[in-house]
Structure formats: C-alpha cells, structure tokens
C-alpha cells in the first residue's frame, strides 16, 4: 500500500513539475517553442499584426493630419480617426466572438476576411492619401493623390483598419490558446515579443518610406501571414481528424 502511495505521489510531483517548468525556465521554454514549425509559421502573422499596429496607431493618423487638402480640419481628424479605429476593434471583437461559436465559421474564415478588409483599406488609402504624407509631417503634403482626398473615405479606412486588426488578433489568441493550452505563458510571450519588435521596426522606417512602400510591405506580410495561418489550421485539422469546410 505504501508503494502505491509513493508511486501516486511521484506521479503528482512529475505533473506539477511539468506545469511549473515553463514558469521556472521561461527563456528555455520560449526558445524551444520558437523552433517548432507551428510557431515559425504563425510568426509571419504575428509580425504582420505588429506592422499594422504601428500603421493604424501612429502612421495613418499622421498621414491624415499632414494632408493639406483636408484644410484646417486635418489635425482634428487625427482624433476622430483613432476613435473609428477603436469602434472597428470593438465591432470586430464582439461580432467574431459570436460567429466563431458556430463550428462552421472557422478561424480561417475570420482571418481571410481580415486580410480582405485590410487590403481594401490599403487600396483606398493608396488612392486617397498623398504618397509623401508620412515623411512631410511638419510642412504638409506637396504631392497629389490619385483621387481628390475625401474625409469620409479617410475615416472609413480608419474603421476598416480597426475591424481587420480585430480579425487577426482575436484568431491569433484563439489558435495559440487552443494549441498551447498548457504552455500559454511562454507562447504568448513569443507572440508579444515578435509583435513588439515588428512594431518598433515599422516605427523606425515610417518617417523615411513613402506611403506606397509602407502599404506594399504590409500587403506582402499580410498575404504571407494569412497563408501561414491557413497552413497551421490545416496541420491542426489533419492532426485532430476534423472535417474541412
């Protein structure tokens, strides 16, 4: 009887150590996870979330404020743009939280929708905002946009940026929470690390690259990140034997 108790205690200690290991040695666990195929694929989507975080939180509002065609109201539109980004985040978070309770509305569908919404916003921004807007903050824009700058279109793009961001962030949290339920602390630390590094890099080049080049960088990372997210979901479905929709 004492031997059985000893085995039971040993098993419980082993389980406890496995649960505490990520917190005792977080750097080691993070490096181990970072080398896995799943995290390497999802890192492109994490990187994109950092790039577009910088764009909608710092760059786009600055571009609106630097657009001389908006006149004296340009600086006031920066705050309104930020509010509409927040509204887009709230609408997207609430809407997709409800839709994803339906098993037929997959994470991949939400991420694909987020990519489409962002690409529409990028295209409208490309047409509506002068190309030199990010680099002439103090003097105002000198070049002309492809279309006459429109305040409603600029604010619509703010809403779309927030809506698309909520698509990516909610589904990244969802897939990481599902795949790494027992290692949530280190895996979310990796997510925030990659996101923050890419956001910092985007802030560094935002004052030097023209708007069209910044949009191109985000299109490339957005498409690559979405494709990698699809691959991870495909791998997970094959592992669990789930039907595809």
C-alpha positions as CSV (number, residue, x, y, z in Angstrom):
1,X,0.0,0.0,0.0
2,X,2.9,2.4,0.8
3,X,4.5,1.6,-2.5
4,X,1.3,2.6,-4.3
5,X,1.1,5.8,-2.3
6,X,4.8,6.5,-3.2
7,X,4.0,6.0,-6.9
8,X,1.0,8.2,-6.7
9,X,2.9,11.0,-5.0
10,X,5.8,10.6,-7.6
11,X,3.3,11.0,-10.4
12,X,1.7,14.1,-8.9
13,X,5.1,15.7,-8.4
14,X,6.0,14.9,-12.0
15,X,2.8,16.5,-13.3
16,X,3.4,19.6,-11.0
17,X,7.0,20.0,-12.3
18,X,5.8,19.8,-15.9
19,X,3.2,22.6,-15.2
20,X,5.7,24.8,-13.4
21,X,8.6,24.2,-15.8
22,X,7.5,27.0,-18.3
23,X,7.5,29.5,-15.4
24,X,10.8,28.3,-13.8
25,X,12.7,28.4,-17.1
26,X,10.8,30.7,-19.4
27,X,13.7,31.6,-21.8
28,X,14.5,27.9,-22.4
29,X,10.8,27.1,-23.0
30,X,10.4,30.1,-25.3
31,X,13.4,29.1,-27.4
32,X,12.2,25.5,-27.6
33,X,8.7,26.6,-28.8
34,X,10.1,29.2,-31.2
35,X,11.9,26.4,-33.1
36,X,8.7,24.5,-33.7
37,X,7.1,24.5,-37.2
38,X,3.8,25.9,-35.8
39,X,5.3,29.0,-34.2
40,X,7.6,29.6,-37.1
41,X,4.6,29.7,-39.4
42,X,2.5,31.8,-37.1
43,X,5.4,34.2,-36.6
44,X,4.6,35.8,-40.0
45,X,1.1,36.5,-38.9
46,X,2.4,37.9,-35.5
47,X,4.8,40.1,-37.4
48,X,2.0,41.4,-39.6
49,X,0.0,42.3,-36.5
50,X,2.9,44.4,-35.3
51,X,3.4,46.2,-38.6
52,X,-0.3,47.1,-38.9
53,X,-0.4,48.0,-35.2
54,X,2.2,50.8,-35.9
55,X,0.4,51.8,-39.1
56,X,-3.1,52.3,-37.6
57,X,-1.9,53.7,-34.3
58,X,0.8,56.1,-35.4
59,X,1.3,56.4,-39.1
60,X,-2.2,56.7,-40.6
61,X,-3.4,59.4,-38.3
62,X,-0.2,61.3,-39.0
63,X,-0.8,61.0,-42.7
64,X,-4.3,62.4,-42.4
65,X,-3.0,65.3,-40.3
66,X,-0.3,66.0,-43.0
67,X,-2.8,66.0,-45.9
68,X,-3.0,69.7,-46.9
69,X,-6.2,69.1,-49.0
70,X,-8.1,68.5,-45.8
71,X,-7.5,72.1,-44.8
72,X,-7.6,73.4,-41.2
73,X,-9.7,70.4,-40.1
74,X,-6.8,68.0,-40.9
75,X,-5.3,67.9,-37.4
76,X,-8.7,67.5,-35.8
77,X,-9.4,64.4,-37.9
78,X,-6.5,62.6,-36.2
79,X,-8.5,62.1,-33.0
80,X,-11.6,61.1,-35.0
81,X,-9.6,58.6,-36.9
82,X,-8.4,57.0,-33.7
83,X,-12.0,56.8,-32.4
84,X,-13.1,55.0,-35.6
85,X,-10.2,52.5,-35.3
86,X,-11.4,51.7,-31.8
87,X,-15.0,51.3,-32.9
88,X,-13.8,48.9,-35.6
89,X,-11.9,46.9,-33.0
90,X,-15.0,46.7,-30.7
91,X,-17.4,45.7,-33.5
92,X,-15.0,43.1,-34.9
93,X,-14.2,41.6,-31.5
94,X,-17.8,41.3,-30.5
95,X,-19.0,40.1,-33.9
96,X,-16.4,37.5,-34.5
97,X,-16.5,36.3,-30.9
98,X,-20.2,35.4,-31.5
99,X,-19.7,34.0,-35.0
100,X,-16.9,31.7,-34.0
101,X,-19.2,29.9,-31.6
102,X,-20.7,28.4,-34.8
103,X,-18.4,25.5,-35.7
104,X,-19.0,26.2,-39.4
105,X,-17.5,29.6,-39.1
106,X,-13.8,28.8,-38.9
107,X,-10.8,30.8,-37.7
108,X,-9.5,30.7,-41.2
109,X,-12.7,32.5,-42.5
110,X,-12.2,35.3,-40.0
111,X,-8.5,35.7,-40.9
112,X,-9.3,35.7,-44.6
113,X,-12.0,38.3,-44.0
114,X,-9.5,40.4,-42.0
115,X,-7.0,40.2,-44.9
116,X,-9.6,41.3,-47.5
117,X,-10.8,44.2,-45.2
118,X,-7.2,45.4,-44.7
119,X,-6.4,45.1,-48.4
120,X,-9.5,47.2,-49.3
121,X,-8.4,49.8,-46.7
122,X,-4.9,49.8,-48.1
123,X,-6.1,50.3,-51.6
124,X,-8.4,53.2,-50.6
125,X,-5.6,54.8,-48.6
126,X,-3.3,54.5,-51.6
127,X,-5.8,56.3,-53.7
128,X,-7.0,58.9,-51.2
129,X,-3.8,60.0,-49.3
130,X,-0.8,61.7,-51.0
131,X,2.3,59.4,-51.2
132,X,4.6,61.8,-49.2
133,X,2.2,62.1,-46.2
134,X,4.3,60.1,-43.8
135,X,7.6,62.0,-44.4
136,X,6.3,65.6,-44.5
137,X,4.6,65.9,-41.1
138,X,5.7,69.5,-40.4
139,X,5.4,71.0,-43.8
140,X,2.3,69.2,-45.1
141,X,1.9,67.2,-48.3
142,X,3.2,68.6,-51.7
143,X,2.3,65.7,-53.9
144,X,-1.2,64.8,-55.1
145,X,-3.1,61.7,-54.5
146,X,-4.7,59.6,-57.3
147,X,-8.2,60.8,-56.1
148,X,-9.2,64.0,-54.5
149,X,-8.7,63.4,-50.8
150,X,-12.0,62.7,-49.1
151,X,-12.7,62.9,-45.4
152,X,-15.4,60.2,-45.4
153,X,-13.1,57.8,-47.3
154,X,-10.2,58.5,-44.9
155,X,-12.4,57.8,-41.9
156,X,-13.9,54.7,-43.5
157,X,-10.4,53.4,-43.8
158,X,-9.8,54.0,-40.1
159,X,-12.8,51.9,-39.3
160,X,-11.7,49.1,-41.7
161,X,-8.2,49.1,-40.2
162,X,-9.6,48.5,-36.7
163,X,-12.1,45.9,-38.0
164,X,-9.3,44.0,-39.8
165,X,-7.0,44.2,-36.8
166,X,-9.6,42.6,-34.6
167,X,-9.9,39.7,-37.1
168,X,-6.2,38.9,-36.8
169,X,-5.7,39.4,-33.1
170,X,-8.8,37.5,-31.9
171,X,-7.9,34.5,-34.1
172,X,-4.2,34.6,-33.1
173,X,-5.2,34.5,-29.5
174,X,-7.7,31.7,-30.2
175,X,-5.3,29.4,-32.1
176,X,-2.5,29.9,-29.6
177,X,-4.8,29.2,-26.7
178,X,-6.1,26.0,-28.3
179,X,-2.7,24.7,-29.5
180,X,-0.7,25.6,-26.4
181,X,-3.2,25.4,-23.5
182,X,-0.5,24.1,-21.1
183,X,2.2,26.5,-22.3
184,X,0.2,29.7,-22.7
185,X,2.6,31.9,-20.8
186,X,5.7,31.4,-23.0
187,X,3.8,31.2,-26.2
188,X,2.0,34.5,-25.6
189,X,5.3,36.0,-24.6
190,X,6.7,34.9,-28.0
191,X,3.6,36.5,-29.7
192,X,4.1,39.8,-27.9
193,X,7.9,39.8,-28.5
194,X,7.5,39.3,-32.2
195,X,4.7,41.8,-32.4
196,X,6.6,44.5,-30.4
197,X,9.8,44.0,-32.4
198,X,8.0,44.4,-35.7
199,X,6.0,47.4,-34.4
200,X,9.3,49.1,-33.4
201,X,10.9,48.3,-36.8
202,X,7.8,49.8,-38.5
203,X,8.1,53.0,-36.4
204,X,11.8,53.3,-37.4
205,X,11.1,53.2,-41.2
206,X,7.7,55.1,-41.1
207,X,9.4,58.5,-41.2
208,X,11.6,57.6,-44.2
209,X,9.5,55.4,-46.5
210,X,6.8,56.8,-48.8
211,X,3.2,55.7,-48.1
212,X,3.0,53.3,-51.1
213,X,6.1,51.4,-49.9
214,X,4.8,51.1,-46.4
215,X,1.5,49.7,-47.8
216,X,3.4,47.3,-50.0
217,X,5.3,45.9,-47.0
218,X,2.1,45.3,-45.2
219,X,0.4,43.7,-48.2
220,X,3.3,41.2,-48.5
221,X,3.3,40.3,-44.8
222,X,-0.5,40.3,-44.6
223,X,-0.7,37.8,-47.5
224,X,2.1,35.6,-46.2
225,X,0.8,35.7,-42.7
226,X,-2.7,34.7,-43.8
227,X,-1.3,31.8,-45.9
228,X,0.8,30.6,-43.0
229,X,-2.2,30.8,-40.7
230,X,-4.1,28.6,-43.1
231,X,-1.3,26.1,-43.2
232,X,-1.3,25.8,-39.4
233,X,-5.0,25.3,-39.3
234,X,-4.7,22.6,-42.0
235,X,-2.0,20.9,-39.9
236,X,-4.2,21.0,-36.8
237,X,-7.2,19.7,-38.7
238,X,-5.2,16.8,-40.0
239,X,-3.9,16.0,-36.6
240,X,-7.3,16.1,-35.0
241,X,-9.1,14.5,-37.9
242,X,-11.6,17.3,-38.2
243,X,-13.7,17.8,-41.4
244,X,-12.9,20.8,-43.6
245,X,-15.4,23.4,-44.7
